[in-house]
Amino acid sequence: MKLKGLGLFALGTVFGLEGIRLLSSKDAKKVYTYCTAGVLRVKDAVLDQVTTLQENCTDIYEDAKAINEERTKKEEDAGV
Amino acid sequence: MKYTVKHEGKNRVRIHLAMKRLSFREADIFEYYLKSFDEIREAKVYERTADAAIVYSGDRLRISDIIERFSFEDTEVPESVFECSGREMSAQYYDRIVTTVILHFGKRIILPFSLRRIWGTVKAAKYIWRGVKTLKNRHLQVEVLDALAITSAVLTGDYDTASNVMFLLKIGDTLEEWTHKRSVDNLARRMSLNIDKVWLMTEDGEVLTDSSSVACGDRVIVRMGNVIPFDGEVDSGEAMVNQASMTGESEPVNKSTGMSVFAGTVIEEGELTIRVTQTGGCGRFDRIVKMIEESEKLKSSLESRAERLADRLVPYTLLASGLTWLISRNITKAVSVLMVDYSCALKMAMPLSVLSAIKEASEHDITVKGGKFLEAVADADTIVFDKTGTITKAQPTVVKVISFNDEPEDELLRQAACLEEHFPHSVARAVVDAAFEKGLLHEEMHTNVEYIVAHGIASEIDGQKAVIGSYHFVFEDELVTIPDDKKEQFDSLPDEYSHLYFAKNGMLSACILIADPMRKETREVVERLREQGFEHIVMMTGDNEKTAAKIAAEAGITEYYAEVLPEDKAKFVEKAKAGGHRVIMVGDGINDSPALSVADAGIAISDGAQIARQIADITIASENLESLIALKKISILLMKRIRFNYKAIVGFNTTLIGLGIAGAMSPSTSAMLHNGSTVALGLKSMTSLLPEEKKEQSL
């Protein structure tokens, strides 16, 4: 028990002394940058997908409207 | 340019350019190019995918040909198209909304619960602070309810609910901001497309010049009722300038030699010669946007009722929650009442309804500055028209000049035009145009022009005092007399025309007969407006009684006022408002601006005076008065939709609460139903208000 406490204390000290410097080092910054770039790429890809989806939905909607227009026209013609 | 066809429908095709992505600028160029062809009825370019959806009429092969011949380099596009495209803004907001959605759901998958808890708590603080702030102002508004719901959710450890509520609120906020930005932008787009002319001071006197060719150091002259086009310093003159667009202060300030003036401010009285220190060009669009936003701020003291509908629910919800606790002594149940976020649904549905209504209005060439004006139009029972430019055609024409002093008619017309070209009024423009058509060019022959709004102009020509204007101005104010031997001729002037009197040295020199033919659609529009629920349709004009009576009868208007002064128009509007009426004023000149600003909704005609457009809440295109009918229809339907949304949201969610309290429905089912209904109503709110075929008819 005591040992574990001591170990944690030591770890904390080391982190306080070196860890923060490590986390704010140049190499670490590079890692952050790459991660962020990755996240942005994912976002971009999702946005692309959303736009494509929107385009396809519009296609379907417009075609559906055209079909119905045709139908109404045919019915009208038949009625006359 | 190379392309592939992605989808082929009836008279509609979606193509993909052989590129991965388009820049905003490229997308604008392509869209501008496509729209410039008559065969293409509609085109929408998606910059993100380099796709374009094209609706066409006629031959499909021709469309392929058009696209093949396209190239970015060879297409000439006016700079204003980019300045005003709004593509970037839409993309930004779109981006923001999608990011919010991704973050919301993404963090559930990626972040561990403990971190989400911290995130949620931190974000909750913002909303709680908002609620506290409104309480401090002694308002019981939706923000309080939001704050309570979020707080209680956080305190009871229900972080998912807290984050859901915040997520929907954020989407609602973004949409609201987008709505506002978009309507302001729409408006600015319209305004900035009007190419401005300014009076440039040159060695040969004043010359009317395109504002784009003015350089720093030039001197320009700005008169009453006009917007100062550039930042600069007063070179000479004195004026009262309304700087509301810069400072928000609505009282005009005095400007005299040496003082700075700002672009976008308006001269209310007087005249200034300004040495330009900064020319427009770039940033003109931004300036207009800023100007409109500022004037919006001045007006926002009275927020739209519809937007505040949700506030009414706050006390009831608090009460219901308290009662639940009293009866059941169960905190969770009491909190669950708070948690039904009426406000989220309302906040999503309302701005979406308003946004789509404003967008729909713009398809009819109507520009609306804000949702609350649509509300005013929907409620209005009185509509006041200024005759010139609204009931009648925007372009009155000179029929004849009758000389009273034996000078040739053309010479009199030339002198009259010389004076009138300084006056921003459609009748004045008619005189100038008539002189121009007859090839009567003139050098500036008069001295300083004095303005007297709506009545006329006074100045000096060759040392003689010259006045031009209405009967009231010329004969009653200026006490001009009619030459004795011409009295008979004066009495026999034809009544069917408006009369413009021109006098020199206190003696009548000429009467200019102006025909101001009624728009062909006026009668029908008046009739339909009456059907739409306008109890009072009023015409006001500065013209004489006989002309007014004739036009009113022709238009089917029973209530009219002739020989009206601008102040009287505003007074009439105020009186009608005091009498419990909701009043719309339709006008186009500077002289209408007082009335436009006091009316519940001021409607300006788009090619009227600048100040009228700036003050007006709604602008309609000049070609067609029928857009008034569309406007009223859209407004009424919008209000109907808002009321329906309100009822549906309140009713549905109250039922959910009831079922929840009774224990008949599990919380997760009710949450699903709640969110589903919110999204469905939001989507429904974006559909067109007017039925499709009607739209095509009026286009």
Interface residues (C-beta under 8 A of the other chain):
Chain A: K43 V46 L47 D48 V50 T51 T52 E55 N56 T58 D59 E62 D63 A66 E70
Chain B: K6 H7 G9 K10 N11 R12 R14 Y46 R48 T49 D51 A53 V55 Y94 D95 V98 T99 I102
